[in-house]
């Protein structure tokens, strides 16, 4: 029993895995855009419906009408043969030719001492050949030859009558449902018109969604898009209005934070100014040297706090040349007796907030300069992403602390997340700038033995 259960489970597992594989294969090949998927939702059922209608039409109406027309035409030919074989005729068969032409709509001729031609190959679409041949065989049952391909408007039928050949020319419409092409033309033409209308309508519905996506993407990169207005269906309008309200709340919160810290900075700077004045009036007193250093540290810390709170959010997007920025860093490293090298792959000019991005790169490079002797920067600018990798040969950061070093004011005894002011905000400011551009910073192990910092921003 246990063996039977195991076999049953294995058999049940195989179809499930195959279904999952088929679903994954289908998902990889289906379009991902909403516009394309919406078109498929409209077009595929329409094509299936037309295929079903055409198949039913071909099977029922077309075949039935062709069957009846071919039966009637064959019956007329059988009547002519009966007249020829039963009643005496003129040598040139004038009367029977007239009757066939005037009463039956058939053009006939009788060729004595003739033979049937060699059979022709069947056309690809042979419904007329099959039905007409079957009717001639059932009603006349004499050797025959038919040609439904030669002249598109005429069907030729030859029947062997002892020592002569009866040639019959009938209009194709007499033996075949010729209005089928009109039906298919109108069906396909109407479908194309409906598809064009659907494309135009869908395009109008998708545009507001694309505008909302662009506005959200621009806001995520720190760019302002003043011209965005909610449009489209009610659901899209509600989503656009919710985005505008969210953006206004975030901007208000940033402005309140900046205004509050600006006020605090102003008050603290007033106090620090009084401290400096009092220390200056006290003269060169060795006992006050430590107090002077503390005041300077407080001034540096205050500037660092303000820079972190401000985050360069008010700066507009512009262009920046990567090689110019890296050249300045290379000179700075040389002045400190350190080594810096860089490579740039792709477009050298990027679209960012220049001052903010300059500070991001400078903070990461300064961190490496403080704790390492060599820094290598590899920048890759593709169509979708800007990736800048910083590799150094310093002591690195333990894996357990790589998330904590991005926290504001987080410091380690031997930390390398200290900026020039010593406030512990260097990496926090860099990460804040990267995320305001819609990107991120990750830390890892460098091939040089130290720390690898990877900056990835949307291009």
N, C-alpha and C positions, 0 to 999 in steps of 0.2 A: 504493500500500500504506500509506504514511504517512497519507494522507487517510482511508483506511478505519479505521486504528487510532484516529485522532482522533475520528471519528464514533462508534466503538464506546465509547471512553472517555466521551464526552459522554452517550451513552445509559445507560451504567452509572452515571454520576454522578447523573442525575436521580432514579432510584428510591431511591438511597441517601439523598439529601437529603430526599426526601419521607418516607422511613421515619424519619429523625431528627426531622423536623418533627412527624410524627404521635406519636412517642415523647414529645417535649417537651410537646405538647398534652395527651397522656394523663396525664403526670406532674403537670401543673398542676391537673388536675381530679380526680385521685385523692385520697382522704383521706390525711392524713399520720400520723394517730394509729395506734399499734399495735393498739389495741382495735378500731377501725373496720376496719382492714385484715384483722385476724383474722376478724371477722364476715363480711367479703366473701369470704374464702377458703372459709368454710363455706357461706354462703348461695348464692353464684353457682353452684357445682357442683350444689347441691341443686335450684335452679331449672331449670338445664339438664337435669338428669336427669329431673325431673318433666315438662318440656316434651317430651323425647324419648319418655318412657313414654306420656304422653297422646296424642302424635301417632301412635305405633304402635298404641295402643289404639283410637283413633278410626278409623285406617285399616284395621285388621285386625278386631279383635273386634267393635267397635260396628257397623261397617258390615256385617260378615258376619251377625251375629245379626239385625239389622234386615232384611237381605235375606231371610233364611230365614223370619222371622215374616211379613213382607209377602207372600212367595210363598205361604205356607200360607193366609193370610187371603184372598188373591185367588183361590186355588184353591177355597176354600169358597164364595165368592161366585159363581164360575163354575159350580159344581155347582148352586147354587140357581137361577141363570138357566137352566141346562139343564133342570132339573125343571119350571120354569114354562113353558118353550117346548115341552117334549116331552110332558108328561102333562096331562090335563085337571084343572082346579082348581075349587075352590069359588069362588063369586063374590067372596067376601071373602078368599080365599087363606088360610084358617084352618090347613090342614094344613101347608103349606109354611112358614108363619110359626112354627108349633109346632116343626117339625123344626129350623129355623134357630136358634130360641131354646134348645131342649133339647139338641140334639146338637152344634151348632156354636158356641153362645155368641154368636150375632149377633141383634140386634134389627132386623127388617126391616118395611117397609111398602111397599105398591104404590099409587101415585097415578095413576089414569087421566087422560088428557088433560092432562098437565102437561109443562112444558119445564124444561130445565136452567137454573139461575141463571147469572148472569155470572161468569166466572172470578175468583177471589180473587187478590190479590197474594201472592207467595211470602214466607214468613217469612225472617228473616235466616239462621237455621240451618235449611236446607231438605233435610236428608238424608232424612227420612221422605217428604216430598212427592216428591222425585226418584225414590226407590226404588219407592214405592207406585204412582206414575203409570206408571213403566216396566213394572211387573208387570201392571197392569190393561191396558195397551196390548198387551202380549205375549200374555196369556192370554185376555182377553175381546174386545179389539179392537172396542169399541163406544164411542159418545160418553159421556163421564163428567165428573163434577165432584166434587172432594174438598175437605174442610175439616179441616185438622189443627190449626187455631189456636183456633177458637171455644170449645170446651169442652176444658180441659186434660186431662181423663180419658177423652174419647170422640173417636173419629175418624168423621166422616160421609162416606159415599160414595154418590153418586147416579149411576145408569147409565140411559141412554136405551134403552128396549125398545119399539121401534115407536111405539105410541100411548100408552105409559105410562112412568112413572118408577119404578125400583126404588131405594128409600132403605134404606141399610144403616148401622146404628150398631154400631161395634166398639170394644171397650175399647182404649185406646192400648197397653196392655201386650201385646195380641194382634198388633200390627203393628210394635212399636218396642221396642228394648232399653232399657226404662225404669229398669233398675238402674244406669245409667251415672252418674247424679247421686250415687248412694250411693258409687260407686267414687271419683269426684272428691272428694266430701266427705271420705272417709276418707283419701285421699291428701294433700289440702291440710291437713286437721286434724292428721294425724300429723306432717307437715312442720313445722307451727307449733309443736307440742309439742317436737319435736326442736330447733327453733331457740331456743325459750325455754330449754331445758336447756343448749344451747350458750352462750347469752348469759350465763346464771348461772355456768356453769363458767369461761368466758373472763374474766368480771368478777373472779372469785376469783383467776385466774392473773395478771391485769394489775395488780391492786392492789399486790402486793409490788413490782412494777417501778416503779409510780408513787411508792410510799413511798421507794424507793431514789433516784429522781430528785429528790424533794423534799429528802431528806437531803443529797444531793450539792449541790443548789442552795443550801440553807441554809448548808452548810459553806463553799461558795465565796463567800457573802456575809459570812462571819465570824460566823454565828449557830450556836448549839449546839442540837442536836436529840437530847436524851438518850433519848427514847422509841423510837428506831429499833431494830428487831430484824429480822434476816433471816428472811423467810418465803417460802413458795411452793415452786416446783419446785427441784430440786437446783442447776440452773445459776444461778437467781436467788439462792438462798441463798449459793452460792459468791461471786457478785458482791457481795452485801451484806456478807459476811464480809471480802472483800478491801478493800471501801471502809472498813469499821470499822478494820481494821489499818492502812490507809494514813492515815486520819485520826489515829489514835493516834500513829503515827510522826511525822507532821508536828507535832502538838501537843507531843510529847516534844522534838522538835528545837527548836521555838520556846522551850519552857521552859528547855532547856539553854542556848540562846543568851542568853536574858534573865538566867538565873542567873549565867552566866559573866561577862557584862558588868556585872552588879550587883556581883560580887566585885571585878572590875577597877576599877569606879568607886569602890568603897569604899576600896580600897588607894590609888588615885590621889588621892582626896579627902583621905586622911590625910596624904599627902606635901604636897599643896597647902596644907593647914591649917598644917603646920609651916613651909612657906615664908612664908605670910602672917604667922605669929607672929614669925618671925625678922625679917621686914621691918618689922613694927610695932615691935619692940624696937630696931631700928636708928634709928628716928626719921625726921624729915623730911630725908632726905639727897637732894639733887638728883641725885646719881649713881645712885640706886636707882629713879628714876622709870620708866625703861624696863623694869626687872625687875618692878615692880608691874604694869605694863601686860601684860607677858608672862604673869604669873600669872592675871590676870583673863581673858586670852584663853584660856588653858588651861582655866580653870573653865567658860567658855562653850562651848568645844569639847567638853568632857566631857559637859555637859548635852545638847548636840546629839547626840552619839553614843548616849547612853542613850535619848533620845527616838526615835531612828531604830531602835535595836534593839528597843525595847519595842513600838513601832508601835500602841499603844492596843489590842492584840489581846485584852486581858482585859476590855474594856468590853462591857457588855450592850447589846443593841439597844433603842433608845427612839425617841421622836418629837422632831422639831425643826421650828421654824417658820422658813421661809426669810426672810420679811420682817424678823423680829427680827435674824437674823444679818446681813443686808445693811444694816440700819439702823445697827448697830454699826460696820460697816466704813465706812459713809458718814460717820459722825462722826469716825472715825479719819483718813479722808482730808481732811476739812475742817480738822482740827487741824494737818495738815501742809501746808495750802495747796493741796491737790490736789482734783480733781473725780471723783465716783463717781455713777453712775446705774444703775438696775436695773429690770428687768421680770420679773414672775412669771406664767407661763401654766399653768393647771391648779391642782391642789390645792396649797395653801400649806404644808400639814403633810406632812412626809416621815418615813419609818421608816428610820433609820440608827443608827449608833453616834454619839451627839451630839458628844462631845468630839473624836473622831477626825475626823468630817466638818467640824466647826468649824475644826480645825487645817488640814485640806486646803484649805478655801476661804481661810483666813487666809494661808497660805503663798503661794498663787497671787496673792491681792490685794496682799500685802506686796511681792512681786516686782514687780508692776506699779507700786505706789506708789513704789518705789525708783528706777525707771528711766523712768517715764512721768508725764505730768501729768493724763491723763484715762483713766478706766477705765469700761467699760460691761459690765454683767453681765446676761445674758439666761438665765433659768431656765425650762425647760419640763418639767412633770411630767405624763406621760401614764399610761395604764393599765399599760404595760410598762416604761417607761424614764424616768429622771430625767436630763435633759441641762442642764448649766450651762456657758455660753459666756462667756469672759473676753476682751474686746477692749480693747486699749490703743493709745496713740499713741507708744509708746516706740521705741527703736532696733531692737527685735526680735532674733531669733536667726537666724544663717545656717542655711539648710536642711541643710547638711552636719553641723551640730552639734546638731540637734534631738533625735536619739536619745541622744547622749552626755551631754546635760545631766541626764538622769534617772539616770545612774550615780552611786553614792555617792562623795562627795568629789571629783567632777569639777568643775574650775573653769577659767574662761577669764579672760584679762586684763580684758576688758570684759564679763564674764559677767553675766547677769541671773538666774542660778540660785543666787545667794547668799542664804541666809536671814539673819535678824537676827543670828545668832551668828557669821556669816562662815565656817561650816564647809563650805559647798557641799552641804548636805543638804536644802535646802528643797523642791526638786522631787522628790528621791528619796523623802522622807517622804510627800509628796502622792501620788505614784504608788503607793507601798506601801499607803497607806490606800485609794485607789480600787480597787486590785486585791483587797484584803482584803474589799471590799464586792461583789466580782464584776464590777467595771467596769474602766475604763481612762481614761487621759489622753492626748490627742493635741495636737500643736502645729502651727500653720499661720500663714498671713499674715492679718492683721486688716484689715478695711475701713478702720479708722482710721489705717492706716499702720504699725502696730507688730506685736505678737505676738497671736495668737489661741490660747488654751488651751481645749480642749473636754473637759469631764468628763462621762462617760456611765456611769451606774450603773443596774442593774436596779431597778425600782420595787418 
